[in-house]
Structures are given as structure tokens and as C-alpha cells.
Amino acid sequence: MFKSTLCLLISAAGQGAGYTASARHWNEAAMKRHAQMGFAEGWAMVVEQLAALAEA
């Protein structure tokens, strides 16, 4: 188990929304484990699914 905090910033951007996600980890080892687990790829899928839902 590792400790991390996820920060999500969502703001109006023209006719849509801007989205920024960042993670803060307890230490570098935790950051590397999180990356190996597919953090970036997982959140990319979340964003794609949210976009598809919003456009439906």
C-alpha cells in the first residue's frame, strides 16, 4: 500500500471544460509503483469515458 493524494481541477473552457489531474505521493518509490500500476493510462480511460458520457 502507498499513500497518495489526487488533485482534480475542473474549470470552464469556452463551450466545454478544462480538466487537470495531478497526484502527490508519499515518496518517489510510491510514485514509481503508482506509475507501474498504470496511473496515467487509467486516468486517460476515465477521461475518455467521461467525454463519451457527456457527449451522449
QUIKA-V996572 format. One record per helix or strand. SS is the DSSP state (2 for helix, 1 for strand). FROM is the first residue (numbers start at 1). LEN is the number of residues. If there is no record, write none. Layout:
BEGIN
[[SS | FROM | LEN] [SS | FROM | LEN]]
END
This chain:
BEGIN
[[1 | 4 | 10] [1 | 16 | 10] [2 | 28 | 9] [2 | 39 | 17]]
END
